[in-house]
Amino acid sequence: MRDLQFPLQFVFKVTTLANDFRAIDANGRTVAYVRAKVLKWKEDVQIFNDEQKSAELYRIKANKWLDWSAAYRFNRADGSQLGKIARKGWKSIWKAEYTLIDQNDKAQYKITEDNGWVKVMDSLFGEIPILGMFTGYFFNPSYSVLDQNERAVVQIKKQASFWGRKFSVEKLQDIDQDDQERIMLGLMMMILLERRRG
């Protein structure tokens, strides 16, 4: 996932049991196909180059069994490590927050939910019969990737849709290729976890 053309779209499939989605660049080209198996005790996410799963590019694995303060390590197909993403545990109950850590175990970026109230409203209205089916059109959270100076470098936003299956990723600042790769993997894992939370 190098030389990406932004904005990207993450489009989830709604017809499979697995939690799958495609990452599509601004030219309509699939740059990654993300597959997360359901009913796993320990997260194991595979990222392929296309929907046919021709070649595995990356693997993301949790360091713990079902735990919301787990860290998820990024590995390239050759086994080399790129870093990891860690959820902020209790701090993330109100407003999601994750830390992106580089291959040297140094905190590098933070991913934070822009407005915690959107999730609260989505959960409340989602419980109302019939009306709950349409919350995907009205309550659309966004998340920002912040650097060490609290400057937003990338933002991901849920797009209005019936199934809540589309997200757009915008690059706001220039970032180096290794960081871009790590950020994209972090956003892919984060969005899988946040979609599951509701």
C-alpha positions, -999 to +999 in steps of 0.1 A: +000+000+000+024+026-012+019+056-034-018+057-025-041+081-044-064+099-019-092+100-010-096+063-002-129+045+003-133+015+027-164-004+014-176-033+036-193-063+021-227-071+036-232-105+021-205-124+039-202-138+074-166-125+076-160-088+083-146-080+048-140-047+031-121-033+001-099-002+001-104+017-031-082+046-042-093+078-059-088+061-093-112+033-085-084+008-081-086-018-053-054-013-032-063-038-005-089-064+005-092-068+043-106-101+057-113-105+094-128-139+103-157-139+128-159-161+158-122-160+165-109-158+201-079-139+190-080-113+162-063-124+130-068-101+101-054-107+066-049-080+041-046-090+004-037-071-027-072-078-043-106-093-038-094-126-053-068-129-025-040-133-050-013-124-025-013-116+012+004-083+019+000-079+056-013-097+087-026-081+119-027-102+150-038-094+186-015-099+215-043-111+238-076-130+236-108-109+234-097-079+253-105-042+247-071-031+258-053-055+234-026-044+210-027-055+173+007-060+156+012-053+119+035-077+099+043-076+062+040-109+043+077-115+047+073-114+085+089-080+091+072-058+117+057-024+109+044-015+143+011-019+161-021-002+173-033-003+209-067+007+222-068+030+252-090+006+272-113+024+297-105+058+282-122+046+249-156+039+265-168+074+259-147+085+230-126+060+210-088+065+213-060+044+199-022+048+198-002+040+167+032+026+177+062+022+153+084-009+148+107+003+176+078+004+201+077+042+201+043+059+202+040+079+170+004+089+163-029+089+181-063+081+165-092+098+182-129+099+177-139+135+168-172+136+186-183+110+213-219+122+211-224+108+176-218+072+189-242+078+219-269+091+196-264+063+171-267+038+200-298+054+215-318+058+182-306+024+170-327+008+196-359+023+184-379-001+161-379+009+124-362+043+131-331+024+142-327+011+107-320+046+093-294+058+119-267+052+093-280+081+073-278+106+103-251+096+127-218+093+110-187+094+133-153+106+121-118+099+135-086+119+132-050+107+132-030+132+152+008+135+152+029+143+182+020+180+179-017+172+179-020+181+142-045+161+122-027+143+093-054+119+082-092+117+088-116+089+083-154+095+081-183+072+079-205+080+049-243+081+051-256+047+040-283+022+050-259-005+063-232+019+075-207+002+052-188+031+036-159+051+050-138+078+033-101+084+042-086+119+035-050+128+038-047+162+054-009+166+056+021+151+038+034+120+056+063+096+048+056+063+031+063+041+061+041+062+083+014+062+056+015+024+055+013+021+093-015+046+095-036+028+068-031-005+087-041+012+119-072+027+104-082-007+089-079-024+123-096+005+142-126+006+118-131-032+122-131-028+160-154+003+160-179-012+136-182-042+159-188-019+189-217-002+170 
